[in-house]
Amino acid sequence: MRIPLTEPLLDGRELEYVTECIKTNWVSSLGSFVTRFENEFAAFCQCAYGVAVSNGTVALHLALAVLDIGLGDEVIVPSFTFVATANAVRYTGATPVFVDSEPRTWNLDPDAVEAAITPRTRAIIPVHVYGHPADMGRIMDIARRHKLWVVEDAAEAHGAEYRGQRVGSLGHIGCFSFYGNKIITTGEGGMLVTNNAALARRAQFLKDHAMDPERRYWHPEIGFNYRLTNVQAALGVAQLERIDHLIELRRSHARQYQSELADVPGLTLQPEEPWARSVYWMYSILIQDDYGYTRDEVIAGLKRKGVDTRPFFHPSHVMPPYRTGQHLPVAEELSRKGLNLPSGPTLTEEQIHFVCQLLKDKAF
């Protein structure tokens, strides 16, 4: 028996909608499913506008390009996140400024954000790590006082809520990924959402080679080919029809993990703040030093039993392209101790129980 970390659940109208694309020959970036996906996903995020793109990383880059962030600018990002966040900043020529996370939510620390602001700071990118929203109230207050843009990296957090408001709608632009392991998937793919009409128009313009909408093949600026295909959007529309169910599956898995692992010494379980509704993209734990095995030993032991897991991200500030010499203790501790357990929508109660028993009994 092998228990995967996650795999997509494609048991809705995915095949029907993709077949429609093929039968009608609308398979590239032109087609009704693209606009439909943009409109419906934006509405789900409580936003007025959606701009579909080819993946989550280019969504971040496009958002920064729309905000005219570039050489000489600084953008504050958490070090503890997938490296795409920092990469997108670097693509613009700007400098990512790494800050530590708070131990309570594992997201960027608003106090560290405020301390990192300089005259060159133009934007903040909070990341809703593993499906738990960052403390957006404090972040937006800081941004308002310092006149900064906020781009939410919500790649892992479709449908998560901060004080009842969906992530992606809290900052100036929200960015999502639809990679195969995300809450909903288009295989690859991404989306910008915003309530600002001018920013949405600018994003639509730049993502299609900056082609003048009134003068075909006339390009007044350098743009990008960041389009999503109609086939991918068809998958997205079908997935979006069941997003509430897909989120509830992950939340149900989290409740079972919490219940079965609650009293295991040496394990710290994934947080959920009273003001937050996490979507538990990954169910994640910390293997503390008194557990008796290191995190890497647990990964190896579970693998021998057929259980697929993943370590937490390496902090960006220690990796070769970005090595800063900083000591960010929370990010470094999370990276050393963190473990993502099987979390996908196809997971069964029996499989979760099996994983929990292994962790309780240390039966590696």
ZAMARGU-4260 file (C-alpha; in steps of 0.2 Angstrom, whole numbers, plus 5000, padded with zeros to 4 digits):
<rodrens>
0) 5000/5000/5000 | 5006/5017/4996 | 4998/5033/5003 | 5002/5048/4992 | 5006/5065/4998
5) 4992/5072/4987 | 4983/5069/4971 | 4970/5078/4962 | 4951/5073/4962 | 4944/5074/4945
10) 4927/5066/4947 | 4916/5080/4941 | 4913/5088/4924 | 4932/5089/4919 | 4931/5076/4905
15) 4915/5084/4898 | 4922/5101/4898 | 4939/5096/4891 | 4930/5086/4878 | 4920/5101/4873
20) 4936/5111/4870 | 4943/5097/4859 | 4927/5094/4849 | 4925/5113/4845 | 4944/5115/4842
25) 4945/5129/4855 | 4961/5122/4864 | 4972/5137/4865 | 4971/5154/4875 | 4955/5159/4865
30) 4939/5151/4871 | 4924/5154/4882 | 4931/5144/4897 | 4945/5156/4900 | 4933/5171/4903
35) 4921/5160/4912 | 4935/5154/4924 | 4941/5171/4927 | 4924/5178/4931 | 4919/5163/4942
40) 4935/5162/4952 | 4936/5180/4955 | 4918/5180/4962 | 4923/5165/4973 | 4937/5176/4980
45) 4925/5190/4983 | 4934/5200/4969 | 4927/5210/4954 | 4941/5204/4942 | 4951/5189/4937
50) 4966/5187/4925 | 4970/5169/4921 | 4989/5165/4918 | 5000/5150/4914 | 5006/5147/4932
55) 5007/5154/4950 | 5024/5161/4948 | 5020/5171/4933 | 5005/5177/4942 | 5016/5185/4955
60) 5028/5192/4942 | 5014/5199/4932 | 5007/5207/4948 | 5023/5216/4952 | 5025/5221/4934
65) 5008/5229/4934 | 5013/5239/4949 | 5028/5245/4940 | 5040/5237/4952 | 5058/5236/4946
70) 5076/5240/4947 | 5081/5249/4963 | 5065/5244/4972 | 5063/5232/4987 | 5049/5220/4991
75) 5047/5212/5008 | 5044/5194/5008 | 5044/5180/5020 | 5060/5169/5020 | 5049/5154/5024
80) 5040/5150/5008 | 5042/5142/4992 | 5056/5150/4982 | 5045/5156/4968 | 5040/5171/4979
85) 5057/5178/4979 | 5061/5173/4961 | 5046/5183/4955 | 5053/5199/4964 | 5070/5196/4956
90) 5063/5194/4939 | 5058/5212/4939 | 5075/5218/4944 | 5069/5222/4962 | 5077/5216/4978
95) 5068/5203/4989 | 5070/5208/5007 | 5068/5193/5018 | 5059/5193/5035 | 5056/5180/5048
100) 5039/5171/5052 | 5029/5172/5068 | 5029/5155/5077 | 5010/5156/5080 | 5004/5155/5062
105) 5021/5151/5053 | 5017/5166/5041 | 5027/5182/5040 | 5029/5192/5056 | 5021/5209/5054
110) 5033/5217/5067 | 5047/5211/5056 | 5039/5218/5041 | 5038/5235/5049 | 5056/5234/5054
115) 5062/5230/5037 | 5054/5245/5028 | 5066/5257/5020 | 5064/5272/5008 | 5066/5259/4993
120) 5052/5248/4999 | 5038/5247/4987 | 5028/5232/4991 | 5024/5217/5003 | 5020/5200/4998
125) 5012/5190/5012 | 5011/5171/5009 | 4997/5161/5016 | 5008/5146/5020 | 5000/5129/5019
130) 4983/5136/5018 | 4982/5147/5034 | 4980/5166/5031 | 4993/5178/5036 | 4988/5192/5048
135) 4981/5203/5035 | 4974/5216/5046 | 4991/5221/5053 | 4999/5220/5036 | 4987/5231/5027
140) 4988/5244/5041 | 5007/5244/5039 | 5005/5246/5020 | 4993/5260/5022 | 5004/5270/5034
145) 5019/5268/5023 | 5010/5269/5006 | 5015/5251/5000 | 5007/5239/4988 | 5002/5222/4995
150) 5002/5207/4983 | 4995/5191/4992 | 5003/5175/4988 | 4988/5164/4990 | 4995/5150/4979
155) 4991/5137/4993 | 4976/5145/5001 | 4961/5145/4989 | 4946/5149/4999 | 4955/5152/5016
160) 4947/5166/5026 | 4954/5181/5037 | 4940/5187/5048 | 4927/5180/5036 | 4935/5188/5021
165) 4943/5177/5007 | 4961/5178/5004 | 4966/5186/4988 | 4953/5200/4991 | 4962/5208/5006
170) 4977/5215/4997 | 4978/5225/4981 | 4981/5210/4970 | 4979/5191/4975 | 4989/5178/4966
175) 4985/5159/4965 | 4992/5143/4958 | 4982/5129/4950 | 4997/5116/4950 | 4992/5098/4951
180) 4993/5097/4970 | 4983/5113/4974 | 4966/5114/4981 | 4959/5115/4963 | 4970/5112/4948
185) 4971/5115/4930 | 4987/5105/4929 | 4998/5121/4928 | 4990/5138/4929 | 4987/5153/4939
190) 4976/5168/4942 | 4977/5186/4948 | 4962/5193/4957 | 4959/5211/4961 | 4945/5224/4965
195) 4954/5237/4955 | 4948/5239/4937 | 4964/5248/4931 | 4976/5235/4938 | 4965/5221/4930
200) 4966/5230/4913 | 4984/5232/4914 | 4987/5213/4919 | 4976/5208/4904 | 4986/5219/4893
205) 5004/5214/4898 | 5000/5195/4899 | 4996/5194/4880 | 5012/5202/4873 | 5006/5220/4877
210) 4996/5220/4861 | 4985/5235/4858 | 4967/5229/4860 | 4962/5241/4846 | 4976/5238/4834
215) 4981/5220/4831 | 4999/5215/4831 | 5004/5233/4838 | 5014/5232/4854 | 5017/5248/4862
220) 5027/5240/4877 | 5036/5224/4880 | 5024/5211/4887 | 5024/5193/4891 | 5016/5177/4885
225) 5007/5172/4901 | 4991/5165/4894 | 4981/5151/4901 | 4974/5139/4888 | 4955/5135/4886
230) 4958/5117/4890 | 4966/5121/4906 | 4952/5134/4910 | 4939/5120/4907 | 4947/5109/4920
235) 4947/5124/4932 | 4929/5128/4929 | 4924/5110/4933 | 4935/5110/4948 | 4928/5126/4954
240) 4911/5119/4954 | 4916/5108/4968 | 4928/5119/4977 | 4918/5120/4993 | 4918/5101/4994
245) 4936/5099/4990 | 4940/5112/5004 | 4929/5103/5016 | 4938/5086/5013 | 4955/5094/5018
250) 4947/5102/5033 | 4939/5085/5038 | 4957/5077/5036 | 4964/5090/5047 | 4951/5087/5061
255) 4955/5068/5061 | 4974/5072/5061 | 4971/5084/5076 | 4961/5072/5085 | 4972/5057/5083
260) 4989/5066/5086 | 4983/5078/5100 | 4992/5069/5114 | 5008/5063/5105 | 5023/5070/5115
265) 5035/5079/5103 | 5023/5083/5090 | 5017/5101/5087 | 5001/5101/5076 | 4996/5114/5063
270) 4989/5130/5070 | 4972/5138/5066 | 4970/5155/5074 | 4952/5160/5080 | 4951/5174/5067
275) 4956/5162/5053 | 4948/5148/5042 | 4962/5138/5035 | 4960/5126/5020 | 4974/5115/5026
280) 4982/5113/5009 | 4995/5102/5017 | 4992/5095/5035 | 5008/5100/5043 | 5017/5096/5059
285) 5033/5100/5068 | 5044/5085/5074 | 5051/5092/5090 | 5068/5087/5097 | 5060/5077/5111
290) 5050/5066/5099 | 5065/5053/5099 | 5067/5054/5080 | 5073/5068/5069 | 5061/5075/5055
295) 5072/5067/5042 | 5072/5050/5051 | 5053/5051/5052 | 5052/5055/5033 | 5063/5040/5029
300) 5053/5028/5042 | 5036/5033/5034 | 5043/5030/5017 | 5048/5013/5022 | 5029/5010/5027
305) 5023/5017/5010 | 5018/5034/5016 | 5023/5049/5006 | 5028/5065/5015 | 5038/5081/5011
310) 5049/5092/5022 | 5045/5110/5024 | 5053/5123/5013 | 5071/5129/5015 | 5071/5147/5019
315) 5075/5158/5004 | 5089/5167/5014 | 5100/5152/5016 | 5099/5146/4997 | 5113/5151/4985
320) 5104/5164/4974 | 5099/5173/4990 | 5111/5169/5004 | 5111/5185/5015 | 5119/5179/5031
325) 5104/5183/5041 | 5098/5173/5055 | 5080/5171/5055 | 5076/5159/5069 | 5058/5155/5066
330) 5060/5151/5048 | 5075/5141/5051 | 5067/5131/5065 | 5051/5128/5054 | 5062/5122/5040
335) 5072/5110/5051 | 5057/5102/5060 | 5042/5104/5048 | 5034/5089/5040 | 5019/5088/5027
340) 5008/5073/5030 | 4997/5065/5016 | 4984/5079/5013 | 4975/5076/4996 | 4956/5075/4993
345) 4957/5056/4989 | 4964/5052/5006 | 4953/5040/5016 | 4950/5040/5035 | 4958/5023/5036
350) 4974/5029/5028 | 4975/5044/5040 | 4972/5032/5055 | 4987/5021/5048 | 4998/5037/5047
355) 4993/5042/5064 | 4996/5025/5072 | 5014/5025/5064 | 5018/5042/5072 | 5010/5037/5089
360) 5019/5020/5090 | 5035/5026/5081 | 5034/5011/5071 | 5046/5015/5058
</rodrens>
